[in-house]
């Protein structure tokens, strides 16, 4: 399933109401907004898993923990479970910091200079992971296949990695 929270809710609700619901494998679009809280009863009836690259429950590195605490304080949240679209938060944080590092190193806001400089970043210790050469002339995505995993919702809506089944 490739759907955002609103469209995913329609699919999940309808599938949960069938006599023999099919398993659903989704991309991470359903992890945003209030998808879990609005669909938790339907989710309990389903075999629902989704691709994921980040969870504050899984990522316990120093940067991830600092980001979580800062988010909780800034947005008056109680716990990491209250951070909506956690992977989007972490990826945005890392992307902006990698861009800022390239801007600082190049000393220019010129597009081509920034593109060149971002390819010269050797290491960035981010919330999602420690990036080694996050971007090169051949590699334009800082993530690779090892960064993806399958996950499910826990009983409180937390994102939990699916162990090899």
Backbone as ProteinMPNN parsed JSONL, in Angstrom:
{"seq_chain_A": "XXXXXXXXXXXXXXXXXXXXXXXXXXXXXXXXXXXXXXXXXXXXXXXXXXXXXXXXXXXXXXXXXXXXXXXXXXXXXXXXXXXXXXXXXXXXXXXXXXXXXXXXXXXXXXXXXXXXXXXXXXXXXXXXXXXXXXXXXXXXXXXXXXXXXXXXXXXXXXXXXXXXX", "coords_chain_A": {"N_chain_A": [[0.853, -1.174, 0.0], [0.584, 2.134, -0.855], [0.123, 4.983, 0.594], [-1.032, 7.988, 2.116], [-1.844, 9.231, 5.457], [-4.723, 9.862, 5.475], [-5.836, 8.558, 3.174], [-4.847, 6.018, 3.655], [-6.233, 5.37, 5.976], [-8.829, 4.901, 5.041], [-8.444, 2.578, 3.523], [-7.422, 0.792, 5.491], [-9.544, 0.748, 7.373], [-11.631, -0.315, 5.822], [-10.522, -2.8, 5.062], [-10.236, -4.014, 7.551], [-12.85, -4.523, 8.131], [-13.565, -6.673, 6.606], [-14.248, -10.199, 6.159], [-12.046, -11.877, 5.885], [-9.336, -10.406, 6.239], [-6.703, -9.175, 4.197], [-3.101, -9.332, 4.428], [-1.306, -6.299, 4.958], [1.211, -4.431, 3.528], [2.937, -1.556, 3.806], [4.202, 1.655, 2.686], [6.005, 4.253, 4.451], [4.221, 6.371, 4.689], [1.854, 6.211, 6.146], [2.581, 6.635, 8.755], [2.435, 9.185, 9.62], [0.791, 12.099, 11.037], [-2.307, 11.56, 12.778], [-2.734, 8.899, 12.38], [-2.412, 6.338, 13.696], [-3.808, 6.663, 16.208], [-6.38, 7.258, 15.324], [-7.089, 4.975, 14.004], [-6.62, 2.704, 15.498], [-8.18, 0.551, 16.488], [-8.974, -0.776, 14.147], [-6.444, -1.426, 13.169], [-5.592, -3.321, 15.01], [-6.931, -5.572, 14.175], [-5.64, -6.347, 11.946], [-2.93, -7.593, 9.869], [-0.566, -5.639, 9.669], [2.174, -4.049, 8.349], [5.02, -1.894, 7.794], [7.397, -0.09, 5.774], [10.287, 1.405, 7.125], [12.599, 3.901, 8.292], [13.456, 5.125, 10.525], [13.043, 5.45, 14.048], [12.32, 6.804, 17.181], [12.242, 5.001, 19.219], [13.833, 2.947, 18.406], [16.274, 4.097, 17.541], [18.809, 5.04, 19.484], [20.961, 6.698, 19.658], [23.214, 9.4, 20.587], [22.638, 11.885, 19.266], [20.047, 11.472, 18.298], [18.641, 11.143, 20.715], [19.05, 13.653, 21.886], [17.742, 15.284, 20.003], [15.117, 14.297, 20.302], [14.545, 15.051, 22.982], [14.743, 17.836, 22.766], [12.661, 18.345, 20.944], [10.433, 17.444, 22.413], [10.472, 19.267, 24.556], [10.261, 21.731, 23.165], [7.786, 21.563, 21.87], [5.993, 20.999, 23.822], [5.45, 18.282, 24.54], [4.885, 15.0, 25.97], [6.265, 12.608, 25.749], [8.356, 10.561, 23.596], [6.617, 9.122, 22.057], [4.663, 10.892, 21.383], [5.624, 12.357, 19.297], [4.854, 13.177, 16.188], [5.156, 11.669, 12.994], [7.893, 10.775, 13.208], [10.1, 9.831, 11.701], [10.178, 11.69, 9.624], [10.779, 14.005, 11.069], [13.355, 13.387, 12.057], [14.791, 12.905, 9.652], [14.536, 15.388, 8.385], [15.89, 16.989, 10.231], [18.538, 15.917, 10.06], [19.045, 16.379, 7.316], [18.911, 19.201, 7.076], [21.01, 19.912, 8.759], [23.202, 18.737, 7.45], [23.135, 20.217, 5.085], [23.603, 22.78, 6.187], [26.197, 22.409, 7.136], [27.559, 22.07, 4.709], [27.094, 24.612, 3.604], [28.477, 26.196, 5.441], [31.087, 25.231, 5.078], [31.598, 25.872, 2.389], [31.159, 28.576, 2.286], [29.504, 30.015, 0.688], [26.366, 30.805, -0.82], [25.719, 29.926, -3.258], [24.215, 27.797, -5.566], [25.555, 25.702, -7.123], [28.02, 25.59, -5.835], [27.303, 24.748, -3.282], [26.224, 22.223, -3.877], [28.538, 20.93, -4.791], [30.073, 21.051, -2.454], [28.563, 19.607, -0.572], [29.084, 17.074, -1.381], [31.614, 16.747, -0.469], [31.536, 16.275, 2.188], [32.684, 14.284, 4.675], [32.01, 12.863, 7.025], [29.093, 12.78, 8.963], [27.533, 12.921, 11.974], [24.501, 11.967, 12.662], [20.953, 12.108, 13.582], [19.516, 9.981, 12.517], [21.52, 8.229, 11.659], [25.089, 7.55, 11.611], [26.546, 9.157, 9.117], [28.606, 8.311, 6.477], [30.358, 9.833, 4.061], [27.808, 11.019, 2.973], [26.72, 11.992, 0.569], [27.703, 11.662, -2.784], [29.2, 12.132, -6.042], [28.064, 10.09, -7.449], [26.21, 8.98, -5.716], [23.225, 10.041, -4.625], [21.507, 9.875, -2.554], [21.342, 9.796, 0.855], [20.737, 7.575, 2.292], [20.857, 3.99, 2.32], [20.176, 0.593, 1.292], [20.538, -0.873, 3.656], [19.542, 0.774, 5.595], [16.821, 0.604, 5.738], [13.976, -0.927, 7.202], [11.476, -3.275, 8.277], [8.502, -2.503, 10.04], [6.103, -2.359, 12.737], [3.124, -1.141, 14.332], [3.195, -0.638, 17.809], [1.324, -1.356, 20.83], [0.747, 1.149, 21.9], [1.077, 2.799, 19.811], [3.656, 3.145, 19.171], [6.527, 2.799, 17.055], [7.759, -0.193, 16.071], [10.417, -2.29, 15.34], [10.162, -5.005, 13.089], [11.071, -8.14, 13.877], [13.024, -10.725, 12.356], [10.832, -12.888, 10.897]], "CA_chain_A": [[0.0, 0.0, 0.0], [1.244, 3.433, -0.865], [-0.948, 5.906, 0.958], [-0.837, 8.897, 3.238], [-2.765, 8.866, 6.544], [-6.156, 9.919, 5.155], [-6.181, 7.492, 2.242], [-4.537, 4.77, 4.338], [-7.323, 5.092, 6.922], [-9.95, 4.316, 4.291], [-8.064, 1.205, 3.172], [-7.318, 0.012, 6.724], [-10.89, 0.57, 7.934], [-12.382, -1.242, 4.976], [-9.919, -4.126, 5.134], [-10.552, -4.559, 8.875], [-14.264, -4.919, 8.15], [-13.796, -7.855, 5.77], [-14.214, -11.437, 6.934], [-10.674, -12.404, 5.826], [-8.486, -9.302, 5.798], [-5.397, -9.485, 3.621], [-1.985, -8.611, 5.048], [-0.995, -5.02, 4.316], [2.578, -3.93, 3.615], [2.804, -0.162, 3.394], [5.346, 2.541, 2.851], [5.929, 4.985, 5.731], [3.265, 7.481, 4.644], [0.811, 6.067, 7.166], [3.09, 6.91, 10.101], [2.264, 10.607, 9.933], [-0.486, 12.566, 11.566], [-2.954, 10.797, 13.851], [-3.164, 7.639, 11.773], [-2.56, 5.255, 14.661], [-4.869, 6.905, 17.196], [-7.681, 7.245, 14.658], [-7.338, 3.671, 13.38], [-6.021, 1.662, 16.335], [-9.048, -0.634, 16.569], [-8.861, -1.484, 12.864], [-5.079, -1.946, 13.069], [-5.527, -4.528, 15.846], [-7.537, -6.679, 13.434], [-4.9, -6.548, 10.704], [-1.503, -7.879, 9.779], [-0.102, -4.4, 9.029], [3.582, -3.686, 8.537], [5.402, -0.797, 6.906], [8.815, 0.23, 5.646], [10.668, 2.487, 8.017], [14.026, 4.202, 8.349], [13.794, 5.756, 11.8], [12.105, 5.478, 15.157], [12.98, 7.196, 18.422], [12.3, 3.818, 20.071], [14.93, 2.106, 17.918], [17.505, 4.883, 17.482], [19.152, 5.523, 20.82], [22.233, 7.405, 19.634], [23.249, 10.673, 21.301], [21.968, 12.932, 18.486], [18.629, 11.136, 18.297], [18.103, 11.419, 22.046], [19.057, 15.115, 22.048], [16.654, 15.786, 19.155], [13.851, 13.932, 20.941], [14.34, 15.899, 24.16], [14.509, 19.193, 22.284], [11.319, 18.352, 20.358], [9.478, 17.311, 23.519], [10.443, 20.542, 25.274], [9.82, 22.816, 22.288], [6.394, 21.413, 21.465], [5.219, 20.641, 25.016], [5.024, 16.881, 24.457], [5.203, 14.248, 27.183], [7.107, 11.444, 25.483], [8.667, 10.414, 22.173], [5.452, 8.571, 21.36], [3.86, 12.037, 20.957], [6.258, 13.0, 18.137], [4.205, 12.708, 14.958], [6.044, 11.515, 11.837], [9.248, 10.811, 13.769], [11.118, 9.694, 10.658], [10.253, 12.984, 8.941], [11.486, 14.927, 11.972], [14.777, 13.031, 12.089], [15.392, 13.117, 8.33], [14.628, 16.837, 8.175], [16.975, 17.461, 11.103], [19.819, 15.542, 9.463], [19.202, 17.053, 6.018], [19.205, 20.624, 7.299], [22.346, 20.022, 9.331], [24.17, 18.444, 6.385], [23.133, 21.407, 4.228], [24.269, 23.863, 6.928], [27.621, 22.095, 7.141], [28.053, 22.384, 3.364], [27.096, 26.076, 3.485], [29.569, 26.704, 6.271], [32.364, 24.862, 4.468], [31.811, 26.553, 1.113], [31.13, 30.025, 2.482], [28.728, 30.599, -0.399], [24.998, 30.306, -0.966], [25.554, 29.597, -4.669], [23.715, 26.433, -5.702], [26.562, 24.741, -7.587], [29.044, 25.469, -4.796], [26.735, 23.929, -2.208], [26.149, 20.853, -4.395], [29.898, 20.389, -4.763], [30.542, 20.923, -1.076], [27.848, 18.543, 0.129], [29.753, 15.837, -1.779], [32.896, 16.69, 0.221], [31.333, 15.96, 3.604], [33.17, 12.919, 4.902], [31.268, 12.223, 8.115], [28.13, 13.574, 9.736], [26.901, 12.104, 13.005], [23.138, 12.473, 12.681], [19.922, 11.451, 14.39], [19.157, 8.714, 11.88], [22.696, 7.358, 11.647], [26.362, 8.203, 11.32], [26.677, 9.143, 7.663], [29.959, 8.339, 5.928], [30.144, 10.353, 2.71], [26.365, 10.893, 2.713], [26.434, 12.27, -0.84], [28.845, 11.695, -3.696], [28.744, 12.436, -7.4], [27.253, 8.95, -7.911], [25.216, 8.634, -4.698], [22.46, 11.243, -4.296], [20.614, 9.577, -1.446], [22.185, 9.505, 2.013], [20.345, 6.283, 2.84], [20.974, 2.849, 1.417], [19.267, -0.51, 1.594], [20.699, -1.304, 5.049], [18.856, 1.723, 6.473], [15.386, 0.328, 5.723], [13.536, -2.112, 7.921], [10.027, -3.409, 8.405], [8.051, -2.161, 11.387], [4.678, -2.446, 13.07], [2.719, -0.31, 15.46], [3.014, -1.258, 19.109], [-0.011, -1.135, 21.401], [0.544, 2.581, 22.175], [1.349, 3.543, 18.588], [5.093, 3.238, 18.949], [6.993, 2.086, 15.873], [8.602, -1.277, 16.553], [11.01, -3.067, 14.262], [9.72, -6.388, 12.958], [12.191, -9.085, 13.892], [12.886, -11.728, 11.29], [9.746, -13.828, 11.22]], "C_chain_A": [[0.896, 1.232, 0.0], [0.154, 4.461, -0.631], [-0.491, 6.807, 2.097], [-1.893, 8.579, 4.291], [-4.252, 8.871, 6.174], [-6.587, 8.784, 4.241], [-5.935, 6.127, 2.875], [-5.627, 4.373, 5.312], [-8.498, 4.435, 6.224], [-9.648, 2.853, 3.978], [-8.058, 0.321, 4.414], [-8.698, -0.263, 7.327], [-11.688, -0.445, 7.13], [-11.824, -2.662, 5.04], [-10.243, -4.783, 6.476], [-11.994, -5.051, 8.963], [-14.565, -6.115, 7.254], [-13.685, -9.113, 6.63], [-12.819, -12.062, 6.959], [-9.737, -11.293, 5.334], [-7.126, -9.781, 5.274], [-4.306, -8.776, 4.414], [-1.721, -7.319, 4.268], [0.466, -4.686, 4.598], [2.539, -2.536, 3.018], [4.15, 0.551, 3.383], [5.063, 3.404, 4.08], [4.927, 6.123, 5.758], [2.205, 7.412, 5.727], [1.3, 6.397, 8.578], [2.96, 8.373, 10.493], [0.909, 10.902, 10.529], [-0.996, 11.721, 12.715], [-3.417, 9.43, 13.365], [-3.382, 6.551, 12.811], [-3.735, 5.495, 15.597], [-6.261, 6.841, 16.57], [-8.058, 5.876, 14.093], [-6.872, 2.498, 14.239], [-6.881, 0.399, 16.42], [-8.974, -1.45, 15.281], [-7.477, -2.125, 12.737], [-4.935, -3.236, 13.869], [-6.061, -5.76, 15.126], [-6.707, -7.104, 12.222], [-3.471, -7.007, 10.921], [-0.922, -6.714, 8.969], [1.361, -4.161, 9.373], [3.934, -2.614, 7.526], [6.915, -0.62, 6.899], [9.118, 1.422, 6.527], [12.171, 2.703, 7.938], [14.432, 4.772, 9.699], [12.658, 5.606, 12.798], [12.884, 5.917, 16.389], [13.064, 6.029, 19.395], [13.465, 2.914, 19.683], [16.264, 2.851, 17.973], [17.78, 5.507, 18.848], [20.486, 6.272, 20.823], [22.096, 8.782, 20.288], [22.473, 11.767, 20.565], [20.46, 12.707, 18.473], [17.985, 11.488, 19.638], [18.03, 12.927, 22.318], [17.926, 15.75, 21.233], [15.304, 15.498, 19.799], [13.562, 14.848, 22.133], [14.04, 17.339, 23.757], [13.1, 19.335, 21.709], [10.257, 18.33, 21.455], [9.346, 18.625, 24.28], [9.858, 21.666, 24.42], [8.331, 22.764, 21.976], [5.496, 20.902, 22.591], [4.604, 19.243, 24.899], [5.449, 16.171, 25.735], [6.275, 13.19, 26.946], [7.38, 11.378, 23.985], [7.499, 9.833, 21.386], [4.557, 9.691, 20.813], [4.46, 12.779, 19.755], [5.653, 12.388, 16.881], [5.219, 12.681, 13.821], [7.506, 11.62, 12.259], [10.323, 10.688, 12.692], [11.265, 10.993, 9.873], [11.004, 14.007, 9.766], [12.981, 14.652, 11.924], [15.454, 13.268, 10.735], [15.53, 14.602, 8.028], [15.773, 17.419, 8.992], [18.337, 17.159, 10.475], [20.063, 16.274, 8.15], [19.584, 18.512, 6.182], [20.611, 20.791, 7.861], [23.442, 19.685, 8.327], [24.272, 19.633, 5.434], [23.855, 22.57, 4.909], [25.777, 23.643, 6.966], [28.245, 22.417, 5.79], [28.112, 23.895, 3.15], [28.252, 26.688, 4.255], [30.923, 26.435, 5.621], [32.638, 25.619, 3.179], [31.848, 28.068, 1.271], [30.324, 30.748, 1.419], [27.325, 30.001, -0.39], [24.703, 29.947, -2.416], [25.261, 28.103, -4.826], [24.792, 25.428, -6.082], [27.657, 24.534, -6.546], [28.554, 24.579, -3.648], [26.658, 22.47, -2.656], [27.522, 20.185, -4.395], [30.324, 20.095, -3.326], [29.829, 19.814, -0.313], [28.468, 17.18, -0.204], [31.126, 15.686, -1.116], [32.758, 16.394, 1.716], [31.695, 14.494, 3.815], [32.317, 12.188, 5.927], [30.301, 13.23, 8.711], [27.434, 12.62, 10.697], [25.499, 12.644, 13.235], [22.212, 11.716, 13.607], [19.583, 10.076, 13.828], [20.318, 7.73, 11.948], [23.953, 8.213, 11.542], [26.576, 8.044, 9.82], [28.162, 9.218, 7.302], [29.803, 8.696, 4.455], [28.66, 10.232, 2.33], [25.983, 11.125, 1.249], [27.738, 12.272, -1.621], [28.312, 12.043, -5.077], [27.885, 11.31, -7.963], [26.099, 8.624, -6.969], [24.493, 9.898, -4.242], [21.423, 11.015, -3.206], [21.481, 9.145, -0.275], [21.842, 8.174, 2.672], [20.615, 5.194, 1.816], [20.137, 1.702, 1.957], [19.368, -0.976, 3.052], [19.951, -0.405, 6.032], [17.35, 1.49, 6.555], [15.092, -0.93, 6.516], [12.014, -2.126, 7.957], [9.655, -3.155, 9.863], [6.552, -2.379, 11.503], [4.401, -1.412, 14.147], [2.659, -1.167, 16.71], [1.652, -0.86, 19.661], [-0.296, 0.333, 21.71], [0.784, 3.447, 20.934], [2.829, 3.712, 18.315], [5.486, 2.39, 17.739], [8.038, 1.081, 16.325], [9.118, -2.061, 15.357], [10.475, -4.49, 14.28], [10.981, -7.244, 12.938], [11.976, -10.087, 12.772], [11.871, -12.774, 11.704], [9.833, -15.056, 10.357]], "O_chain_A": [[1.846, 1.33, 0.777], [-0.633, 4.773, -1.525], [0.332, 6.421, 2.927], [-2.759, 7.737, 4.05], [-4.968, 7.94, 6.544], [-7.59, 8.121, 4.502], [-6.707, 5.191, 2.668], [-5.924, 3.189, 5.469], [-9.1, 3.507, 6.763], [-10.508, 1.989, 4.153], [-8.621, -0.774, 4.399], [-8.982, -1.386, 7.744], [-12.34, -1.325, 7.691], [-12.591, -3.624, 5.07], [-10.496, -5.987, 6.528], [-12.309, -5.907, 9.789], [-15.721, -6.529, 7.157], [-13.091, -9.082, 7.707], [-12.447, -12.706, 7.94], [-9.389, -11.247, 4.154], [-6.498, -10.673, 5.844], [-4.557, -7.728, 5.01], [-1.901, -7.275, 3.051], [0.901, -4.661, 5.749], [2.154, -2.356, 1.863], [5.112, 0.095, 4.0], [3.995, 3.293, 4.682], [4.801, 6.789, 6.785], [1.71, 8.445, 6.178], [0.494, 6.432, 9.509], [3.345, 8.752, 11.599], [0.006, 10.066, 10.525], [-0.216, 11.224, 13.529], [-4.383, 8.874, 13.886], [-4.428, 5.903, 12.813], [-4.576, 4.612, 15.763], [-7.215, 6.414, 17.221], [-9.215, 5.644, 13.743], [-6.744, 1.386, 13.725], [-6.346, -0.71, 16.423], [-8.917, -2.679, 15.326], [-7.359, -3.248, 12.248], [-4.227, -4.149, 13.444], [-5.669, -6.881, 15.449], [-7.024, -8.089, 11.556], [-2.889, -6.836, 11.992], [-0.803, -6.791, 7.746], [1.732, -4.081, 10.544], [3.24, -2.439, 6.525], [7.611, -0.946, 7.861], [8.304, 2.336, 6.66], [12.922, 1.802, 7.565], [15.622, 4.892, 9.989], [11.48, 5.631, 12.442], [13.998, 5.445, 16.613], [13.883, 6.061, 20.314], [14.017, 2.203, 20.523], [17.271, 2.29, 18.407], [17.056, 6.396, 19.296], [21.08, 6.461, 21.885], [20.985, 9.263, 20.51], [21.718, 12.506, 21.198], [19.687, 13.654, 18.621], [16.899, 12.067, 19.676], [17.064, 13.412, 22.907], [17.236, 16.647, 21.717], [14.438, 16.372, 19.835], [12.451, 15.361, 22.268], [13.174, 17.984, 24.348], [12.423, 20.332, 21.96], [9.302, 19.107, 21.424], [8.238, 19.048, 24.61], [9.052, 22.461, 24.902], [7.687, 23.803, 21.835], [4.384, 20.434, 22.348], [3.41, 19.049, 25.126], [6.276, 16.68, 26.491], [7.09, 12.909, 27.824], [6.72, 12.054, 23.197], [7.407, 10.034, 20.175], [3.781, 9.465, 19.884], [3.858, 13.73, 19.255], [5.908, 11.228, 16.555], [6.051, 13.582, 13.708], [8.259, 12.443, 11.738], [11.347, 11.368, 12.761], [12.379, 11.357, 9.496], [11.782, 14.793, 9.225], [13.783, 15.573, 11.768], [16.573, 13.779, 10.686], [16.542, 15.028, 7.47], [16.537, 18.248, 8.497], [19.187, 18.043, 10.372], [21.175, 16.74, 7.9], [20.485, 19.002, 5.5], [21.325, 21.717, 7.476], [24.51, 20.297, 8.357], [25.369, 20.011, 5.025], [24.639, 23.269, 4.266], [26.547, 24.595, 6.842], [29.341, 22.975, 5.73], [29.076, 24.402, 2.577], [28.923, 27.596, 3.766], [31.798, 27.3, 5.612], [33.784, 25.973, 2.9], [32.492, 28.763, 0.486], [30.447, 31.963, 1.264], [27.125, 28.849, -0.006], [23.55, 29.692, -2.766], [25.974, 27.259, -4.283], [24.926, 24.397, -5.423], [28.165, 23.424, -6.392], [29.307, 23.763, -3.117], [26.996, 21.572, -1.884], [27.648, 19.013, -4.041], [30.864, 19.03, -3.027], [30.448, 19.147, 0.516], [28.387, 16.245, 0.593], [31.735, 14.618, -1.191], [33.759, 16.277, 2.423], [31.101, 13.594, 3.223], [31.945, 11.032, 5.724], [30.651, 14.388, 8.934], [26.824, 11.635, 10.281], [25.32, 13.654, 13.916], [22.628, 10.805, 14.323], [19.386, 9.121, 14.58], [20.132, 6.552, 12.253], [23.885, 9.435, 11.402], [26.763, 6.935, 9.32], [28.88, 10.097, 7.78], [29.191, 7.95, 3.691], [28.303, 9.433, 1.464], [25.032, 10.522, 0.75], [28.747, 12.817, -1.172], [27.108, 12.226, -5.256], [27.067, 11.541, -8.854], [25.104, 8.042, -7.4], [25.077, 10.733, -3.552], [20.565, 11.865, -2.967], [22.276, 8.214, -0.408], [22.589, 7.699, 3.527], [20.606, 5.436, 0.609], [19.464, 1.845, 2.978], [18.373, -1.429, 3.619], [19.749, -0.788, 7.184], [16.675, 2.122, 7.367], [15.871, -1.884, 6.5], [11.359, -1.116, 7.7], [10.377, -3.531, 10.787], [5.843, -2.556, 10.513], [5.313, -0.883, 14.782], [2.14, -2.282, 16.684], [0.914, -0.11, 19.022], [-1.46, 0.73, 21.777], [0.705, 4.673, 20.999], [3.215, 4.352, 17.337], [4.844, 1.382, 17.444], [9.069, 1.448, 16.889], [8.352, -2.447, 14.474], [10.349, -5.107, 15.338], [11.845, -7.078, 12.077], [10.853, -10.267, 12.301], [12.025, -13.452, 12.72], [9.006, -15.959, 10.482]]}, "name": "protein", "num_of_chains": 1, "seq": "XXXXXXXXXXXXXXXXXXXXXXXXXXXXXXXXXXXXXXXXXXXXXXXXXXXXXXXXXXXXXXXXXXXXXXXXXXXXXXXXXXXXXXXXXXXXXXXXXXXXXXXXXXXXXXXXXXXXXXXXXXXXXXXXXXXXXXXXXXXXXXXXXXXXXXXXXXXXXXXXXXXXX"}
